[in-house]
Structure formats: C-alpha cells, structure tokens
Amino acid sequence: MRRQRHPVRYTLWLARTGAVPRTLSLPVWVPLVVVLGLLGWSGLNLWLWQRTAEMRSLQLRLLSLSEQARSLNNQLEAERTHNNTLSQKAQAILHDLATLEAEINRLRTRAGMPALRLTPTRNEGPRGGAEVPASLGQVLAFADGEARRLNGTLGELSPALEETLQREAAVPFGYPLLGYTRTASGFGYRGNPFGWGFEFHNGLDFPAPYGTPIHATGAGVVVSAGWNGPFGQAVIVDHGYGYKTLYGHMSQILVKPGDRVERGDTLGLVGSTGRSTGPHVHYTVFQGGTAVNPGAFLN
C-alpha cells in the first residue's frame, strides 16, 4: 500500500506571557524567499555603498582638477599680461631705434656723409613665401643687433660731425651788433662820402650809438687788434677754413692778438675812428682772401 506524502511545512509558535500560545504554519518556500530577499537587499546595499564611494572619489578628483585648471588659467593670464608688456616694450625699442637712425642720418647728411639704412623697410613690391610671426625673443635680439650697429656708426660719425660743427661755427653768421641791423652803406661801389667820384666799399656799415658792444660773428682767433688805416681802431678775426672778418672804427678794443673767441663774444665798442663820418661799425667778410658781400652771411 502506497504511503501518502504530506507537503513539508514549518510551524512557528508564538507565545506571550499569560496568553494562549499561537501557531503559525508556513510553507517551506517562505523562509527561503525571506533569506534570498535579505541576501539580495544586503548585496544591493553593498553595491550602492561602493558606487557612493566611487562617486565621492570622482567628486574629489574633479574638485582637484578644477583647482588645477583655475591655477593654470591664472598663470596663463599672468604670462599673457607679461608677454603683452614685453611686446609693447619691444615695439617701443624698435620705434626708438628708428628715431635714432633718422637722427643719425640727419647728422650724417649734415656732415656730408651718405645716409645709412639699418632698420628694415616695408617692401611694397611683390612678396611671397610663408609668413611666420616673429617671437618676442627674435624681436629683442634684432633690436639688440640694431642698437650695436647704430652704436658702431657713431664712432665713424663723431669725427666727421665734429669737423662739420667746427666748420659751421667758423663761418661768419649774423650781425655784429645786437638790435642794430640797418645799414648806412652797402657793399660795392658808392659815392665818395669825403669828396668827388666813386669808390669801392668792401663791407657793410651799421650805425649805432657810441659804446655799443661789437660781437664776433663766428668762432676764431684774433689775428689783428689795433689801428688799421682807414678803418681806425679795428679787429680782424681768423675763423679758419678761409674765412676772416674785420670790425672797424671802434672806440675801444677789448681783445688782443692770439685770443680765442666764440660767436657772440664782445670784441670792442662802437666808435668813429679812422675814415668815418659818424659812430658805426664797418663789417667786412673775407673768403679765401677776397672781400665778399657780408649780406650773404647775415641770415
């Protein structure tokens, strides 16, 4: 005879003090489900904890990267500002070099020397090839080289310019009297103020009151200071380079032969000595030993 199988069940007894015990009968699969649920819930909590830890780690890394990026951005901004400042200084240096070059060429022209082209010029003709922007270091290196070349030209320019300045200082220029520019007698033939006929007047006469200072019209050396025939008390200054000037009819001479004078120095005082009709200074300019019209040297 076949035995009948009864399903397996679990019975729970629930007892409370002072109360009748109660029983709870559960199928065998219920505890399994509960155990599996607990295991699943625990696994889920463990997985969530790991993900939370990973997220926290990522957040910390992102915060660190953000700080690094901010620091790098500040450094880049500071470097950009520094480079802009250096670039402006480099442009200012190039501008100063161009100005200096123009001034040196002006002086070279004045000294009778050919002009130089040191700094590069813009070529307006056909051009080609790849254009690569010059770095700041290249610009500064170029400026340094140009400054050295300009400095080298000064050594060549200095003696020539000094010679030119000496020549220019020696050439008579301006009026022998300050504030008295009217001429009483011009250069060339004129009527004889002491009689009949004509005579050649080799200078200009500037009338002025007695005692008016008479000034040298150029740098030079006094070669004569004393009585000079019809010019009375007179001074002759040798300016070099073939130029001499004569100042006549002085009432008093204030220099002596051998004195070195500069343009504007006082040579003597206006008078009417010698062949003269009144107080004035007779002014003659000699070039290469020949009297020339002083009017060409007044302005």
C-alpha positions in Angstrom: 0.0 0.0 0.0 1.5 3.3 -1.1 2.1 6.0 1.6 0.6 9.4 1.0 3.2 12.2 1.2 2.3 15.4 3.0 3.8 18.8 2.0 6.7 20.0 4.2 5.7 22.9 6.4 7.3 25.0 9.1 5.3 25.8 12.2 6.1 28.9 14.3 5.0 29.0 17.9 4.2 32.5 19.2 3.9 32.7 23.0 3.2 35.6 25.2 3.3 35.5 28.9 -0.2 35.0 30.4 -1.7 34.3 27.0 -2.5 31.1 25.0 0.3 30.2 22.5 -0.4 30.7 18.9 0.9 28.8 16.0 1.8 29.9 12.5 2.3 27.3 9.8 4.4 28.4 6.8 5.2 26.6 3.6 8.9 25.6 3.2 9.5 28.1 0.4 8.6 31.2 2.5 11.8 31.1 4.7 13.8 30.6 1.5 12.2 33.6 -0.1 12.9 35.7 3.1 16.5 34.5 3.2 17.0 35.3 -0.5 15.4 38.7 -0.1 17.7 39.5 2.8 20.7 38.4 0.8 19.6 40.5 -2.2 19.0 43.5 -0.1 22.4 43.2 1.5 24.0 42.8 -1.9 22.1 45.9 -3.1 23.3 47.9 -0.1 26.9 46.8 -0.7 26.7 47.8 -4.4 25.2 51.2 -3.6 27.9 51.8 -0.9 30.6 51.0 -3.5 29.0 53.3 -6.1 28.7 56.1 -3.5 32.4 55.7 -2.6 33.4 55.9 -6.3 31.2 59.0 -6.8 32.8 60.6 -3.8 36.3 59.8 -5.2 35.3 61.2 -8.6 34.0 64.4 -7.0 37.3 64.9 -5.1 39.3 64.3 -8.3 37.1 66.8 -10.2 37.5 69.4 -7.5 41.3 68.9 -7.6 41.3 69.2 -11.4 39.1 72.3 -11.2 41.6 73.9 -8.8 44.5 73.0 -11.1 42.7 74.4 -14.1 42.0 77.6 -12.2 45.6 77.9 -11.2 46.8 77.3 -14.7 44.4 79.8 -16.1 45.7 82.4 -13.6 49.3 81.6 -14.7 48.4 81.8 -18.3 46.7 85.2 -17.8 49.8 86.5 -15.9 52.1 85.2 -18.6 49.9 86.8 -21.3 50.0 90.1 -19.5 53.8 89.8 -19.1 54.2 89.0 -22.8 52.0 91.9 -23.8 54.1 94.2 -21.6 57.3 92.9 -23.2 55.8 93.2 -26.6 54.9 96.8 -26.0 58.4 97.4 -24.8 59.9 95.7 -27.8 57.8 97.9 -30.1 58.9 101.0 -28.2 62.5 99.9 -28.6 62.0 99.5 -32.4 60.4 102.9 -32.6 63.3 104.5 -30.6 65.8 102.7 -32.9 64.0 104.1 -36.0 64.0 107.6 -34.4 67.7 107.3 -33.6 68.5 106.1 -37.1 66.7 109.1 -38.6 68.7 111.4 -36.2 72.0 109.8 -37.1 71.3 110.0 -40.8 70.3 113.7 -40.3 73.7 114.3 -38.7 75.5 112.2 -41.4 73.9 114.3 -44.1 74.9 117.5 -42.2 78.5 116.1 -42.0 78.5 115.4 -45.8 78.3 111.6 -45.3 75.9 109.2 -47.1 72.8 108.1 -45.2 72.6 104.6 -43.8 69.6 102.1 -43.8 69.9 100.0 -40.7 66.3 99.1 -39.7 64.3 97.1 -42.2 61.9 98.9 -44.5 58.5 97.8 -45.8 58.8 96.3 -49.3 55.7 97.3 -51.3 56.7 95.2 -54.3 55.8 91.5 -55.0 56.3 89.3 -52.0 55.9 85.6 -51.3 56.7 82.7 -49.0 55.2 81.6 -45.7 54.8 84.3 -43.1 55.9 83.1 -39.7 55.2 85.6 -36.8 58.4 86.7 -35.1 58.8 85.7 -31.5 59.4 88.2 -28.8 62.9 86.8 -28.3 63.6 87.4 -32.0 62.4 90.9 -31.9 64.5 91.7 -28.9 67.5 90.1 -30.5 67.0 92.1 -33.6 66.7 95.3 -31.6 69.9 94.5 -29.7 71.8 93.9 -33.0 70.4 97.2 -34.5 71.5 99.1 -31.3 75.0 97.7 -31.7 75.2 98.7 -35.3 73.9 102.2 -34.6 76.5 102.5 -31.9 79.2 101.4 -34.3 78.2 104.2 -36.8 78.6 106.8 -34.0 82.3 106.1 -33.9 82.5 106.8 -37.7 80.2 109.8 -37.5 81.7 111.6 -34.5 85.0 113.0 -36.0 83.2 114.0 -39.3 80.4 115.7 -37.4 82.9 117.4 -35.1 84.7 118.7 -38.2 81.4 119.9 -39.6 80.4 121.7 -36.4 83.8 123.4 -36.2 83.4 124.5 -39.8 79.9 125.7 -39.2 81.0 127.6 -36.1 83.8 129.2 -38.0 81.6 130.5 -40.9 80.6 134.1 -40.0 76.9 134.4 -39.4 74.5 137.1 -38.2 75.0 140.8 -37.3 78.0 142.2 -35.4 75.6 144.4 -33.4 72.6 143.3 -31.4 69.5 145.2 -32.2 71.1 147.4 -34.9 70.5 145.9 -38.3 70.1 149.0 -40.5 72.9 149.6 -43.0 74.1 153.1 -43.7 76.3 152.0 -46.6 76.2 148.8 -48.6 78.7 146.5 -50.3 80.1 147.6 -53.7 80.7 150.9 -55.4 79.3 154.1 -53.8 79.8 157.8 -54.0 82.8 159.0 -52.1 81.5 160.4 -48.8 84.6 162.7 -48.5 84.7 164.2 -52.0 84.0 163.6 -55.7 83.8 160.4 -57.6 83.1 156.8 -56.6 84.9 154.2 -54.5 84.6 150.5 -53.8 83.2 149.8 -50.3 84.2 146.3 -49.2 81.8 145.8 -46.4 78.6 147.0 -44.7 78.3 149.9 -42.3 76.0 149.5 -39.3 75.3 152.8 -37.4 74.9 152.6 -33.6 75.5 154.8 -30.6 79.0 155.2 -29.2 79.9 152.4 -26.8 77.6 149.8 -28.3 79.2 146.3 -28.0 80.5 144.8 -31.2 80.3 141.0 -31.3 82.2 138.3 -33.2 80.0 136.7 -35.8 81.9 133.4 -35.7 84.5 131.4 -33.7 88.1 132.0 -34.4 91.4 133.6 -33.3 92.1 137.3 -33.2 95.0 138.0 -35.6 94.9 141.8 -35.5 93.8 144.3 -32.9 94.8 147.9 -33.3 95.0 150.8 -35.7 94.2 149.7 -39.3 94.5 152.7 -41.7 91.1 154.0 -42.9 89.3 151.5 -40.6 90.7 153.2 -37.5 90.7 151.0 -34.4 89.9 147.6 -35.9 89.9 143.9 -35.1 90.4 141.0 -37.5 89.3 137.5 -36.6 90.6 134.4 -38.5 87.8 131.8 -38.4 89.7 129.2 -40.4 88.5 127.4 -43.5 89.4 130.5 -45.5 87.1 132.9 -43.6 88.1 136.2 -41.9 86.1 139.1 -40.6 87.0 142.8 -40.0 85.3 145.1 -37.5 86.3 148.8 -37.9 86.0 152.3 -36.4 86.0 151.1 -32.8 86.2 153.5 -29.9 87.8 150.8 -27.8 89.3 147.3 -28.4 88.6 144.7 -25.8 90.7 141.8 -27.2 94.3 141.2 -28.2 96.0 139.1 -30.9 96.0 135.4 -30.1 92.8 135.5 -28.2 90.3 132.7 -29.0 86.8 134.0 -29.4 83.4 132.4 -29.9 80.4 133.6 -31.8 78.8 136.4 -29.8 81.9 137.3 -27.8 82.5 141.1 -27.4 85.4 142.4 -29.5 85.2 146.1 -28.8 82.9 149.2 -28.7 81.3 151.3 -31.5 83.2 154.5 -32.3 84.1 156.7 -35.2 87.9 156.3 -35.5 89.7 156.3 -38.9 88.0 157.4 -42.1 84.5 157.8 -40.7 81.6 160.3 -40.7 79.9 159.1 -37.5 79.6 156.3 -35.0 79.2 152.9 -36.7 80.9 149.6 -37.2 82.4 148.7 -40.6 82.0 145.0 -41.1 83.9 143.0 -43.8 83.9 139.3 -44.6 86.8 137.8 -46.4 86.6 134.4 -48.1 89.8 133.0 -49.5 91.5 136.4 -49.0 88.8 138.3 -51.1 86.2 140.6 -49.6 82.7 139.2 -50.3 79.3 140.7 -49.6 78.5 140.2 -45.9 74.8 140.3 -46.7 75.0 136.6 -47.6 76.1 135.8 -44.1 73.6 137.8 -42.1 70.6 135.4 -42.1 
